[in-house]
Amino acid sequence: MENIFEKKRYAPGVRVGNIVYVSGMLGRDEDLNVITATEAQFIQLFENMKKVLAAAGAGFADVVELVGYFTDLQRDFPVYQAVRDRYITGKLPAQTAIGVRELSTPGLLLELKCTAMLPG
């Protein structure tokens, strides 16, 4: 996640009190290369999100909201749901899915941000 801060100039996540705001995560590797296969891209996205949540002392069980921006919502939403269900296995958070024309880098299929609430 250091590459995001250094190369793209934004924080992957911000903790304010017991709330964690995770920036839109993407299916890119540590060198910011886009993963090309749909399912693999979504898995990488959730792995990236997992790292940001962990750095803030949170996990997927703490996520209260997901907001996704899909370049092909109808085609990719079922794949997203299957991957999401591997990571979020308990109480489901609120969720919004939005179809968009493009994302910041060609080849990206989904940008997903979340909000997590820590106990206390």
Secondary structure by P-SEA (a helix, b strand, c coil): ccccccccccccccccccbbbbcccccccccccccccaaaaaaaaaaaaaaaaaaaccccccccbbbbbbccccccaaaaaaaaaaccccccccbbbbbbcccccccccbbbbbcccccc
